[in-house]
Amino acid sequence: MDQLKQLQTFVSVAARGSLSAAARAEGVAPALIGRRIDALEERLGVKLLVRTTRRLALTHEGSAFLEDCQRVLADLANAEASVSAGGVKASGHLRITAPAGFGRRHVAPLVPAFRQLHAEVSVSLNLSDRVVDLATEGYDCAVRVGDFPDSSLVSVRLAENRRLCVAAPEYLRVHGTPRTPADLGRHRCLGLSSDASQSRGWAFQEDGRVLHLRPGGPLDCSDGQVLHAWCLQGQGIAWRSTWEVQGDIASGRLVEVLAPYAAAPNGIYAVFPQRRHLPLRVRLWIDFLKHHYSQPAFWRAEAEAEAEAGAGSGGGSGGGGGGGASR
């Protein structure tokens, strides 16, 4: 019990940014919070927090340990909810958010199916490329694509995501095919003009290291759906997610380039604020997403449907929404 309390205290301190804030939330003296952290660090033999009179920061070991603690505590809360819920039905209002492009394609279509299973749950879905502050704005859960730095949130990995360079066959016929990432400097590249998740540029792997580039071009846009459409029209090379362009690649409307240099996959996550007891409706929603996203058939069906739709339209309009941010 003491060990569990130490983990809970460590997560609370990391989320709130100070011993005094964690103490106020629990209704105890800050000195008690400090003793729990000291005992935890002594038991582990590592320093988890750097504390001064003005600030508190996680060490490298502390950051890694925090992710494990969040996962353990979330699993424990889910286990308790499973037992205590028994035959109780999920109910109440579920507020969820997702990136615009990904949400249109892969979140919104699942909401009606979720409500068929849980008719007493009402759902509000927010689609925005802005990174929503879940706790401040009152959201229960967010779907985010790509890695994110917010350690105050609990995350559940739902699936893998990969980004790749693509171009229309006509563009490659006229301008040639890049053979290395450095060749992008001689090509028209379609850049996302305002996306915090791409602040370091396009990512590649070369000689065992990660390489970030910011290739330029005559066109850029803050909307990923527009970049997708421009790419289909042969306006340049784009760096997009597999969930967005896999149907175009399958149909031949787009061609992947620089495949040997593609960066390692990142994740698609469900994230939610720290909570002592996760509401049953939130837990069931996360399980529902994980069930669908873990099945290759789900993504294959999406790609096939997109390929058929694109073939019917002639492949010039860009089809589905790309979404600007990958969060």
Contacts in CASP RR format, 6 or more apart in sequence:
PFRMAT RR
TARGET T0000
AUTHOR 0000-0000-0000
METHOD contacts of the structure
MODEL  1
MDQLKQLQTFVSVAARGSLSAAARAEGVAPALIGRRIDALEERLGVKLLV
RTTRRLALTHEGSAFLEDCQRVLADLANAEASVSAGGVKASGHLRITAPA
GFGRRHVAPLVPAFRQLHAEVSVSLNLSDRVVDLATEGYDCAVRVGDFPD
SSLVSVRLAENRRLCVAAPEYLRVHGTPRTPADLGRHRCLGLSSDASQSR
GWAFQEDGRVLHLRPGGPLDCSDGQVLHAWCLQGQGIAWRSTWEVQGDIA
SGRLVEVLAPYAAAPNGIYAVFPQRRHLPLRVRLWIDFLKHHYSQPAFWR
AEAEAEAEAGAGSGGGSGGGGGGGASR
2 39 0 8 1.000
3 43 0 8 1.000
5 36 0 8 1.000
6 36 0 8 1.000
6 37 0 8 1.000
6 39 0 8 1.000
6 40 0 8 1.000
6 43 0 8 1.000
7 40 0 8 1.000
7 69 0 8 1.000
7 72 0 8 1.000
7 73 0 8 1.000
8 73 0 8 1.000
9 22 0 8 1.000
9 26 0 8 1.000
9 33 0 8 1.000
9 36 0 8 1.000
9 37 0 8 1.000
9 40 0 8 1.000
10 36 0 8 1.000
10 37 0 8 1.000
10 40 0 8 1.000
10 48 0 8 1.000
10 49 0 8 1.000
10 65 0 8 1.000
10 66 0 8 1.000
10 69 0 8 1.000
11 66 0 8 1.000
11 69 0 8 1.000
11 70 0 8 1.000
11 73 0 8 1.000
11 274 0 8 1.000
12 22 0 8 1.000
12 25 0 8 1.000
12 26 0 8 1.000
12 274 0 8 1.000
13 19 0 8 1.000
13 21 0 8 1.000
13 22 0 8 1.000
13 33 0 8 1.000
13 37 0 8 1.000
13 49 0 8 1.000
13 56 0 8 1.000
14 49 0 8 1.000
14 58 0 8 1.000
14 62 0 8 1.000
14 66 0 8 1.000
14 151 0 8 1.000
14 152 0 8 1.000
15 151 0 8 1.000
15 152 0 8 1.000
15 274 0 8 1.000
16 22 0 8 1.000
16 25 0 8 1.000
17 56 0 8 1.000
18 56 0 8 1.000
19 30 0 8 1.000
19 33 0 8 1.000
19 34 0 8 1.000
19 37 0 8 1.000
19 51 0 8 1.000
19 56 0 8 1.000
20 30 0 8 1.000
22 33 0 8 1.000
23 29 0 8 1.000
23 30 0 8 1.000
23 32 0 8 1.000
23 33 0 8 1.000
26 33 0 8 1.000
37 48 0 8 1.000
37 49 0 8 1.000
40 48 0 8 1.000
41 47 0 8 1.000
41 48 0 8 1.000
41 49 0 8 1.000
44 65 0 8 1.000
46 59 0 8 1.000
46 61 0 8 1.000
46 62 0 8 1.000
46 65 0 8 1.000
47 59 0 8 1.000
47 61 0 8 1.000
47 62 0 8 1.000
48 58 0 8 1.000
48 59 0 8 1.000
48 61 0 8 1.000
48 62 0 8 1.000
48 65 0 8 1.000
49 56 0 8 1.000
49 57 0 8 1.000
49 58 0 8 1.000
49 59 0 8 1.000
49 62 0 8 1.000
50 56 0 8 1.000
50 57 0 8 1.000
50 58 0 8 1.000
50 59 0 8 1.000
58 66 0 8 1.000
58 151 0 8 1.000
63 151 0 8 1.000
66 151 0 8 1.000
67 151 0 8 1.000
67 155 0 8 1.000
70 154 0 8 1.000
70 155 0 8 1.000
70 274 0 8 1.000
71 154 0 8 1.000
73 154 0 8 1.000
74 154 0 8 1.000
74 156 0 8 1.000
74 278 0 8 1.000
77 275 0 8 1.000
77 276 0 8 1.000
77 277 0 8 1.000
77 278 0 8 1.000
78 278 0 8 1.000
78 283 0 8 1.000
80 277 0 8 1.000
81 277 0 8 1.000
81 278 0 8 1.000
81 280 0 8 1.000
81 283 0 8 1.000
85 280 0 8 1.000
88 280 0 8 1.000
89 118 0 8 1.000
89 120 0 8 1.000
90 118 0 8 1.000
90 120 0 8 1.000
90 121 0 8 1.000
90 279 0 8 1.000
90 280 0 8 1.000
90 281 0 8 1.000
90 284 0 8 1.000
91 120 0 8 1.000
91 121 0 8 1.000
91 281 0 8 1.000
92 120 0 8 1.000
92 121 0 8 1.000
92 122 0 8 1.000
92 279 0 8 1.000
92 281 0 8 1.000
93 121 0 8 1.000
93 122 0 8 1.000
93 123 0 8 1.000
93 124 0 8 1.000
94 121 0 8 1.000
94 122 0 8 1.000
94 123 0 8 1.000
94 124 0 8 1.000
94 140 0 8 1.000
94 141 0 8 1.000
94 281 0 8 1.000
94 282 0 8 1.000
94 285 0 8 1.000
95 123 0 8 1.000
95 124 0 8 1.000
95 126 0 8 1.000
95 138 0 8 1.000
95 139 0 8 1.000
95 140 0 8 1.000
95 141 0 8 1.000
96 107 0 8 1.000
96 123 0 8 1.000
96 124 0 8 1.000
96 125 0 8 1.000
96 126 0 8 1.000
96 139 0 8 1.000
96 140 0 8 1.000
96 141 0 8 1.000
96 142 0 8 1.000
96 143 0 8 1.000
96 285 0 8 1.000
97 125 0 8 1.000
97 126 0 8 1.000
97 127 0 8 1.000
97 128 0 8 1.000
97 132 0 8 1.000
97 134 0 8 1.000
97 139 0 8 1.000
97 141 0 8 1.000
97 142 0 8 1.000
97 143 0 8 1.000
98 107 0 8 1.000
98 125 0 8 1.000
98 126 0 8 1.000
98 127 0 8 1.000
98 142 0 8 1.000
98 143 0 8 1.000
98 144 0 8 1.000
99 127 0 8 1.000
99 128 0 8 1.000
99 129 0 8 1.000
99 143 0 8 1.000
99 144 0 8 1.000
99 145 0 8 1.000
99 323 0 8 1.000
99 324 0 8 1.000
99 325 0 8 1.000
99 326 0 8 1.000
99 327 0 8 1.000
100 127 0 8 1.000
100 128 0 8 1.000
100 129 0 8 1.000
100 321 0 8 1.000
100 322 0 8 1.000
100 323 0 8 1.000
100 324 0 8 1.000
100 325 0 8 1.000
101 127 0 8 1.000
101 129 0 8 1.000
101 224 0 8 1.000
101 225 0 8 1.000
101 244 0 8 1.000
101 320 0 8 1.000
101 321 0 8 1.000
101 322 0 8 1.000
101 323 0 8 1.000
101 324 0 8 1.000
102 143 0 8 1.000
102 145 0 8 1.000
102 241 0 8 1.000
102 243 0 8 1.000
102 244 0 8 1.000
102 268 0 8 1.000
102 322 0 8 1.000
102 323 0 8 1.000
102 326 0 8 1.000
103 125 0 8 1.000
103 127 0 8 1.000
103 143 0 8 1.000
104 127 0 8 1.000
104 320 0 8 1.000
104 321 0 8 1.000
105 243 0 8 1.000
105 244 0 8 1.000
105 302 0 8 1.000
105 320 0 8 1.000
105 321 0 8 1.000
105 322 0 8 1.000
106 243 0 8 1.000
106 293 0 8 1.000
106 302 0 8 1.000
107 125 0 8 1.000
107 127 0 8 1.000
107 143 0 8 1.000
107 289 0 8 1.000
108 125 0 8 1.000
108 127 0 8 1.000
110 288 0 8 1.000
110 289 0 8 1.000
110 292 0 8 1.000
111 123 0 8 1.000
111 125 0 8 1.000
113 288 0 8 1.000
114 121 0 8 1.000
114 123 0 8 1.000
114 284 0 8 1.000
114 285 0 8 1.000
114 288 0 8 1.000
115 121 0 8 1.000
115 123 0 8 1.000
117 284 0 8 1.000
117 288 0 8 1.000
118 281 0 8 1.000
118 284 0 8 1.000
121 281 0 8 1.000
126 132 0 8 1.000
126 139 0 8 1.000
129 195 0 8 1.000
129 323 0 8 1.000
129 324 0 8 1.000
129 325 0 8 1.000
129 327 0 8 1.000
130 325 0 8 1.000
131 148 0 8 1.000
131 196 0 8 1.000
131 325 0 8 1.000
131 327 0 8 1.000
132 139 0 8 1.000
132 142 0 8 1.000
134 140 0 8 1.000
134 141 0 8 1.000
134 142 0 8 1.000
134 153 0 8 1.000
134 271 0 8 1.000
134 272 0 8 1.000
134 273 0 8 1.000
135 152 0 8 1.000
135 273 0 8 1.000
140 272 0 8 1.000
140 279 0 8 1.000
140 281 0 8 1.000
140 282 0 8 1.000
140 285 0 8 1.000
141 270 0 8 1.000
141 271 0 8 1.000
141 272 0 8 1.000
141 282 0 8 1.000
141 285 0 8 1.000
141 286 0 8 1.000
142 270 0 8 1.000
142 271 0 8 1.000
142 272 0 8 1.000
143 158 0 8 1.000
143 268 0 8 1.000
143 269 0 8 1.000
143 270 0 8 1.000
143 271 0 8 1.000
143 289 0 8 1.000
144 268 0 8 1.000
144 269 0 8 1.000
144 271 0 8 1.000
144 327 0 8 1.000
145 161 0 8 1.000
145 197 0 8 1.000
145 241 0 8 1.000
145 243 0 8 1.000
145 266 0 8 1.000
145 267 0 8 1.000
145 268 0 8 1.000
145 269 0 8 1.000
145 326 0 8 1.000
145 327 0 8 1.000
146 161 0 8 1.000
146 197 0 8 1.000
146 266 0 8 1.000
146 267 0 8 1.000
146 268 0 8 1.000
146 269 0 8 1.000
146 326 0 8 1.000
146 327 0 8 1.000
147 266 0 8 1.000
147 267 0 8 1.000
148 155 0 8 1.000
148 269 0 8 1.000
148 271 0 8 1.000
148 327 0 8 1.000
150 271 0 8 1.000
152 273 0 8 1.000
152 274 0 8 1.000
153 271 0 8 1.000
153 272 0 8 1.000
153 273 0 8 1.000
153 274 0 8 1.000
154 271 0 8 1.000
154 272 0 8 1.000
154 273 0 8 1.000
154 274 0 8 1.000
155 269 0 8 1.000
155 270 0 8 1.000
155 271 0 8 1.000
156 269 0 8 1.000
156 270 0 8 1.000
156 271 0 8 1.000
156 286 0 8 1.000
156 290 0 8 1.000
157 267 0 8 1.000
157 268 0 8 1.000
157 269 0 8 1.000
158 267 0 8 1.000
158 268 0 8 1.000
158 269 0 8 1.000
158 270 0 8 1.000
158 286 0 8 1.000
158 289 0 8 1.000
158 290 0 8 1.000
158 293 0 8 1.000
158 294 0 8 1.000
159 267 0 8 1.000
159 268 0 8 1.000
159 293 0 8 1.000
159 294 0 8 1.000
159 299 0 8 1.000
160 265 0 8 1.000
160 266 0 8 1.000
160 267 0 8 1.000
160 268 0 8 1.000
161 241 0 8 1.000
161 242 0 8 1.000
161 243 0 8 1.000
161 265 0 8 1.000
161 266 0 8 1.000
161 267 0 8 1.000
161 268 0 8 1.000
161 326 0 8 1.000
162 241 0 8 1.000
162 242 0 8 1.000
162 262 0 8 1.000
162 263 0 8 1.000
162 265 0 8 1.000
162 266 0 8 1.000
163 202 0 8 1.000
163 203 0 8 1.000
163 239 0 8 1.000
163 240 0 8 1.000
163 241 0 8 1.000
163 242 0 8 1.000
163 262 0 8 1.000
163 263 0 8 1.000
163 266 0 8 1.000
163 326 0 8 1.000
164 239 0 8 1.000
164 240 0 8 1.000
164 242 0 8 1.000
164 245 0 8 1.000
164 256 0 8 1.000
164 258 0 8 1.000
164 259 0 8 1.000
164 262 0 8 1.000
165 178 0 8 1.000
165 184 0 8 1.000
165 202 0 8 1.000
165 237 0 8 1.000
165 238 0 8 1.000
165 239 0 8 1.000
165 256 0 8 1.000
165 257 0 8 1.000
165 258 0 8 1.000
165 262 0 8 1.000
166 231 0 8 1.000
166 237 0 8 1.000
166 238 0 8 1.000
166 240 0 8 1.000
166 245 0 8 1.000
166 248 0 8 1.000
166 249 0 8 1.000
166 254 0 8 1.000
166 255 0 8 1.000
166 256 0 8 1.000
166 257 0 8 1.000
167 177 0 8 1.000
167 231 0 8 1.000
167 234 0 8 1.000
167 236 0 8 1.000
167 237 0 8 1.000
167 238 0 8 1.000
167 254 0 8 1.000
167 255 0 8 1.000
167 257 0 8 1.000
168 231 0 8 1.000
168 232 0 8 1.000
168 233 0 8 1.000
168 234 0 8 1.000
168 236 0 8 1.000
168 253 0 8 1.000
168 254 0 8 1.000
168 255 0 8 1.000
169 252 0 8 1.000
169 253 0 8 1.000
169 255 0 8 1.000
170 234 0 8 1.000
171 188 0 8 1.000
171 234 0 8 1.000
171 235 0 8 1.000
171 236 0 8 1.000
171 237 0 8 1.000
172 255 0 8 1.000
172 257 0 8 1.000
175 187 0 8 1.000
175 188 0 8 1.000
175 236 0 8 1.000
177 257 0 8 1.000
178 184 0 8 1.000
178 186 0 8 1.000
178 187 0 8 1.000
178 237 0 8 1.000
178 257 0 8 1.000
178 258 0 8 1.000
179 258 0 8 1.000
180 206 0 8 1.000
180 258 0 8 1.000
180 261 0 8 1.000
181 202 0 8 1.000
181 204 0 8 1.000
181 206 0 8 1.000
181 211 0 8 1.000
181 213 0 8 1.000
181 258 0 8 1.000
181 261 0 8 1.000
184 202 0 8 1.000
184 213 0 8 1.000
184 215 0 8 1.000
184 237 0 8 1.000
184 258 0 8 1.000
185 215 0 8 1.000
185 216 0 8 1.000
187 215 0 8 1.000
187 236 0 8 1.000
187 237 0 8 1.000
188 217 0 8 1.000
188 218 0 8 1.000
188 219 0 8 1.000
188 235 0 8 1.000
188 236 0 8 1.000
188 237 0 8 1.000
189 215 0 8 1.000
189 216 0 8 1.000
189 217 0 8 1.000
189 236 0 8 1.000
189 237 0 8 1.000
189 238 0 8 1.000
189 239 0 8 1.000
190 217 0 8 1.000
190 219 0 8 1.000
190 220 0 8 1.000
190 221 0 8 1.000
190 227 0 8 1.000
190 230 0 8 1.000
190 231 0 8 1.000
190 235 0 8 1.000
190 236 0 8 1.000
190 237 0 8 1.000
190 238 0 8 1.000
191 215 0 8 1.000
191 216 0 8 1.000
191 217 0 8 1.000
191 219 0 8 1.000
191 220 0 8 1.000
191 221 0 8 1.000
191 227 0 8 1.000
191 238 0 8 1.000
191 239 0 8 1.000
192 198 0 8 1.000
192 220 0 8 1.000
192 221 0 8 1.000
192 222 0 8 1.000
192 224 0 8 1.000
192 227 0 8 1.000
192 324 0 8 1.000
193 220 0 8 1.000
193 221 0 8 1.000
193 222 0 8 1.000
194 222 0 8 1.000
195 222 0 8 1.000
195 324 0 8 1.000
195 325 0 8 1.000
195 326 0 8 1.000
196 325 0 8 1.000
196 327 0 8 1.000
197 325 0 8 1.000
197 326 0 8 1.000
197 327 0 8 1.000
198 239 0 8 1.000
198 326 0 8 1.000
200 212 0 8 1.000
201 212 0 8 1.000
201 213 0 8 1.000
201 214 0 8 1.000
202 212 0 8 1.000
202 213 0 8 1.000
202 214 0 8 1.000
202 215 0 8 1.000
202 239 0 8 1.000
203 210 0 8 1.000
203 211 0 8 1.000
203 212 0 8 1.000
203 263 0 8 1.000
204 210 0 8 1.000
204 211 0 8 1.000
204 212 0 8 1.000
204 213 0 8 1.000
204 258 0 8 1.000
204 261 0 8 1.000
204 262 0 8 1.000
204 263 0 8 1.000
205 211 0 8 1.000
205 261 0 8 1.000
205 262 0 8 1.000
205 263 0 8 1.000
205 264 0 8 1.000
206 261 0 8 1.000
210 263 0 8 1.000
211 261 0 8 1.000
215 237 0 8 1.000
219 230 0 8 1.000
219 235 0 8 1.000
219 236 0 8 1.000
221 227 0 8 1.000
221 230 0 8 1.000
222 324 0 8 1.000
223 322 0 8 1.000
223 323 0 8 1.000
223 324 0 8 1.000
224 240 0 8 1.000
224 321 0 8 1.000
224 322 0 8 1.000
224 323 0 8 1.000
224 324 0 8 1.000
225 318 0 8 1.000
225 319 0 8 1.000
225 320 0 8 1.000
225 321 0 8 1.000
225 322 0 8 1.000
225 323 0 8 1.000
225 324 0 8 1.000
227 238 0 8 1.000
227 240 0 8 1.000
227 322 0 8 1.000
228 238 0 8 1.000
228 240 0 8 1.000
228 244 0 8 1.000
228 245 0 8 1.000
228 318 0 8 1.000
228 319 0 8 1.000
228 320 0 8 1.000
228 321 0 8 1.000
228 322 0 8 1.000
229 316 0 8 1.000
229 317 0 8 1.000
229 318 0 8 1.000
229 319 0 8 1.000
230 236 0 8 1.000
230 238 0 8 1.000
231 237 0 8 1.000
231 238 0 8 1.000
231 240 0 8 1.000
231 254 0 8 1.000
232 248 0 8 1.000
232 253 0 8 1.000
232 254 0 8 1.000
232 315 0 8 1.000
232 316 0 8 1.000
232 317 0 8 1.000
232 318 0 8 1.000
232 319 0 8 1.000
233 316 0 8 1.000
237 257 0 8 1.000
240 322 0 8 1.000
241 322 0 8 1.000
241 326 0 8 1.000
243 299 0 8 1.000
243 302 0 8 1.000
244 320 0 8 1.000
244 321 0 8 1.000
244 322 0 8 1.000
244 323 0 8 1.000
245 254 0 8 1.000
246 299 0 8 1.000
246 302 0 8 1.000
246 303 0 8 1.000
246 306 0 8 1.000
247 253 0 8 1.000
247 302 0 8 1.000
247 303 0 8 1.000
247 304 0 8 1.000
247 306 0 8 1.000
247 307 0 8 1.000
248 254 0 8 1.000
248 306 0 8 1.000
248 307 0 8 1.000
248 310 0 8 1.000
249 255 0 8 1.000
249 256 0 8 1.000
250 303 0 8 1.000
250 304 0 8 1.000
250 307 0 8 1.000
251 306 0 8 1.000
251 307 0 8 1.000
251 310 0 8 1.000
251 311 0 8 1.000
251 315 0 8 1.000
253 310 0 8 1.000
253 315 0 8 1.000
253 316 0 8 1.000
268 293 0 8 1.000
270 285 0 8 1.000
270 286 0 8 1.000
270 289 0 8 1.000
270 290 0 8 1.000
272 278 0 8 1.000
272 282 0 8 1.000
272 286 0 8 1.000
292 298 0 8 1.000
293 299 0 8 1.000
306 319 0 8 1.000
306 320 0 8 1.000
309 319 0 8 1.000
310 316 0 8 1.000
310 318 0 8 1.000
310 319 0 8 1.000
313 319 0 8 1.000
END
